[in-house]
Amino acid sequence: MTVTKKQLIKFNNALHDSAGMPGVKFAYANSKNRKILKSEMESLLESKKTSEDYVKYETELRSLVEKHAEKDEDGNPVQVKNKSGEFALSVPDSDKVFKKDFKALEKKHKKALDQQIQKTADYKEILEEEVDLDDLGIYRISPDQLPPQINSIQIDDLDLMIE
């Protein structure tokens, strides 16, 4: 049986989330599979790690945004909810100095930005690569070895180890 590395990450997360569930055979399979996946998960994490140059860019960008952000009466940057529902600092659209400084920052870190864009694209490609579960040695259990309190969502997420 083959799965994508993206599915493998979901499976790994489900293994960790269910690690404390009872049942000797379930616990054994869970532990064994987490150990099998550990190296692959470490490699995936390492492959998406940002470079020091990109971290420098992000730090400088954060400072730039804080410098130009709208401030409250105490002089603190104002946070607003963006379209994604996350909080971010608000920089006025009319701030021409910010736009100029931002373009200069992008130019200064062009290489790091280009590398990060490529790294992100490569990582997405890696996530779609297929892996054979038998080659990995994923340990499987029968449905009757699942803990009685396991729910259907957990079963779906752990399906790769269920015969």
N, C-alpha and C positions, 0 to 999 in steps of 0.2 A: 504494500500500500504506500502510495506517495502522497505527500502533502507539501504545501509551500512553507517556507521559513516563517512567513507571517502566521500561518496556522500553528506552527511549532511554538512560537512565542505565546500565543493564546493558550495553548496546552500547558506550557511551562508555568504560566501565571495561575492557571487552574490547579495545577499540582501544588503550588505553594499555598494557594488559598485553602486547599482541602487537606493540608498536611496533618492537622490535628484530629482528623476524624478517626473513629474507632474501627477496629477490625484488623487482625494481624496480617492477613493476606493483602488487604487494601493498603495498609501502612507500608508493607514491604514493597509492593508495586510502586507506590507513590515515591518512596525514598529512592528506590533503584532508578526510577525514571528521572527524578530530579538530578541524580548524580550523572546519568547518561547525558542529559541535556546541558549540564553546567558549562562544559567547554564550548559548546555551540553558542550558548547565550552570551558568554564572555566575549567570544569572537564578534558576535553581532553588535554588542555594546561598544567594543573597541572600534569597529568599522565606522560607527556613526559619531564618534567622538570629534568634537570641534578642535581645530588647530589653535595654537597659542595666538597666532596672528588674528584669527577671527575673534577670539575672546578679547583681544586688545581693541578691535573694531567695536564690538558690543559695549565695552567699557567706555570708550570715547563717545559712542553714540548716546549712551545713557546720560553721560555728563552733559552733552550738548542739549539733549531734550530737557534735562532738569534746568539748565541755564535759561532756556527760552520758554519754558512752560509757563502757563498762566499761574499766577500766585494768589493765595488768599490774603486776607488782611494782615496775617502774621508773617508773610513772606515765604510760606511753604507752597511747594508745587500742588496744584489742584488735580485730583484724580477724577476721571470721568469713566463711565462705563462705555466701552466701545461696542461695535456691532456684534461681536462675538460674546458679549456679556462679561468680558474681562475688564478689569480696571487698568487704565493707562493714564499717562500724563497728557494734558491737553496743551498743544502749541497752536497759537492762532494761525489761521491760514494766511493772514496778511503779513506774517513775520518774514520779511525778505532776507534779513540777516541770517535767520535760521536756515532758510532754503539755500542760501549761498554757502553757509558753513557745512550744511548737510552734503551738498554736491562735492565740496572739497574733501570731506571725510570719505565719501564713497570713492573718489578718485585716488586718494591716498591709500585706501585699502582695497583697491580694485582686484588685485591678485588674490587676496584672502576671500573676498566676496565670490569671485569666480570659482575658486577652489571649493568653497562651501556649497555653491549651487551644484557643482559637479558631484561632490560627495553625497549630497542629498539625492540626486538622480541615481547615482550608483547604488546607494542604500536601498532605494525603492526597488531597483532591479534585483538586488540580492534577496529582498523579501519575497519576490515572486519565484525564486529558484525552488525547484522541487527536491525533496529529500525522501529517501526510501526509509520508512520506519523499521523495516526488517534489517536494513544495513546498519541502522543506529543501534539496534538491539532493544527496542522499546519492549518492556515487559508488559504482558497483557493478563487481564483477569476476566473471569466470567461475570456476568451480571449479578449472579447470586452472591458474589464476594464483595459487592458494594455495601457500604454502611447503610443501615435502614433509614437514617434521617437525611440521606442525600436527596436533593431536589432535582427536578428535570433540567433546570439550567445548568447545574453542576454536572449532570450526566452528559449533557450536550458538550460541555467544555472538556470533559475527560474522555470523550468518546474514543480517542485514539488509543487508549489502553484497555478498552472493553472489547472482548472477543465477540 
